[in-house]
Amino acid sequence: MDPTDSRSSAGKSLEKARNEFVDERDGNYASNLEYVLDNWIDWTPDHVRTLEDVSKRTMRNYAAHLKRRETADAISAPTARTYYNYVSALLNWGVETGTLVENPAEKTNAKKPLPSGTTNSSEQQFWQPEQRRAITEYVDERAREAIAADGTDAFEEVRDRAVIYTLAYTGVRGSEVLADSRHDDRNGLRWENVNLERGVITVFGKSQDEEEVGLTGQTIEPLRRLRTLVDPPSASWPVFPSRHPPSLYDAIDSAGHEKPDGDAWEYVCEHGIEPPSMSTSGARTLLKRLSEEAEVPGLDLEGGEYLTLHGARRGVGEALYREHGAQRAQRTLRHADPKTTSEMYAHIEASELGEDNTAVFDDE
């Protein structure tokens, strides 16, 4: 019988194993481990209670779960493999400490459903300069026309411009400034975490810590115009509020108010009820619509291709990598490991090496 197929409740609980394993690590790696392992433990079936209960089938099902998340565009293929490797590291620790005989995560059949980790960096979406220019110019003009026609009622157009500029020029992750339904603690950027005078925003980073992100000059005025128009009644208001009616009605109900007869957005503003933040899902829908309306070049719009949230982040890093090198890109994107930056922009290094090496053979 395969020892990893045990279903006994005796043994080291997953929570205890997680705590002991993480306690032996430190820094961002420990924080990332804790986050991923907590989610994995929440995911595991009820009968998997101890480290000894984890089987090849458990890990194969987890790999399939990560593949589904990757297919749904919730996480990238490299992220899916990183999550799996974090769990595998815990199980390796179980082998090292004598709790397990072998690591079920390392079995070939267990890893088989995982998304491929060999994606060429040049095949991933990067917002190119002409694409960034097309969509920012479009939302600029759209906001100006709306303000001229509707004045302070031009909320959506002004908000959308601020969202696009923040994504296009700061390198933030979408889940750092927008609500992410998968994580209770990611409920959108708040005005109390925006300092336009210093030119920084404070986000809840991938490290599970607060991190400062620099605002480029391009982003400050759209954010300032949005704050002036919304005039948030409290600093805890989301920077990018959602006007999704069902979500607004939920907020109104949670505040102890009856469902209004009129416009829900007007009601929350009038009564100072904190609205929900735009979600990452809502932002993807917005990007799809704006990509079509702006006729962003280089996309198969008829085939349903559109600018993506993470494509914006990669585009910022690519521009910085080309202009200032890997270190600037790494610092701006806040990659804990320089290898992540290098892998993301390997296509640039290969291209530049090709150009440099051309001169070596010019005289032959």
Steps between C-alpha positions, in 0.01 A plus 500: 500500500627846411578673834381831361151358445431477872168642618568477872429810707799413720820688426615859460214732407537714189479816711775384739723392213441832325590698813819304570611518137437875462663577837828364363490758217506877507437812295277522195546131427341410833212741440437359153518145632250572774255659257517217246495219757201652683308505172608144424384376841166672447474326163582147619208255539362435848662157521849649453577611855864410550818511299484120474154525341635686195515256208597506135130540423479800732785672322376405153162654586679810630699524176173475305350770722791732420466422131133604512595826668762562232249424223255748656776768490494525881872419529786459254657165413826585685298602807308172490826305496641717780197423718542129434873518577430672834278211603759254372761676714284440808472131410877477440544642849269223621736245346807670652347501848390135477126566486466374142674217317487682166365816343177427307520838323812391312332205332473550124130417492430751777665787311360409159195738503714805580511772231819507299779703652685545173311802367734724301510848656457657156167319460346665807306822466689824567327833449714645223561880485256545211235299686553694820478824303183393317302408810616793715426751224157346457405513870638856516273618220208299636535660844534853358187462290304359794610782731402760239158339456416381851728683742511322836283219361791379286610263775546179303709657226723680751535186712579285197772743391660482845484120499664474159774749582577326830532164326687636199775691683560361852552125453257409778323167502128527436420331831704763685271789402173320417280262698578131458217266598750222570660690788305673777790734577523627142207741488644777285725802543367762749551875495674482837775307321548760225747786547495715188737754650770237556400316184451158662226252574519228764373159392464157655771327301556142395733475801190537724653824630425864424723627219545848355456547126625814327255699289637630173416854396252359249285346774474783753266736317242232405491390865475858626215573259318188616537592868371852432198369311407227749587706811504184715331558837763290677858391439391135506304536174631293209696693240327311218139447616271261320162612369381143461135531622474165687827575683379849588171364633696252714701790643180696569345199673816437706485863617151438636311699237192402305538441127456840332257566219745717307857464378709285736822692428339834579360350819836375634663833419220699665502287817875446524471122466831347401461336157687186396817525297515408134609137479770339290222328307332835437830647384548216250155573358588870482831429324327282245249774419757779490739295284225471241382862524856637483586259216825416677755387238672163504199309640273249333190692605272294278636189665420636845855601594531804729748674729536310828570611855831318525595609151502857634742403778727315259492798264624734773781261586596456137530876444715539812709193416582633154573852619663447840581130534392209716555662839261789437235261366543270800468786750194646330323165465608404854622155404652334806720282280703659215457172312130581456586823319763331289262224392221746422720702264722223363384587148657846536833354613498252211424775247769730634755218505417426139556861403826526696632173361426604142800734503729211593434334166466808280860482378497131408 
